[in-house]
């Protein structure tokens, strides 16, 4: 798996433990609590 650089996107869902990230290629990823990051479909 290639290495990605992530920037966190702040949303109100972060307070509930749902975090969104943008990688260096512009794709959006989501992370639920302590689970792995998953890419959001385009």
Secondary structure as UniProt FT lines:
FT   STRAND          6..9
FT   HELIX           12..16
FT   STRAND          18..23
FT   TURN            24..25
FT   STRAND          28..32
FT   TURN            33..34
FT   STRAND          38..39
//
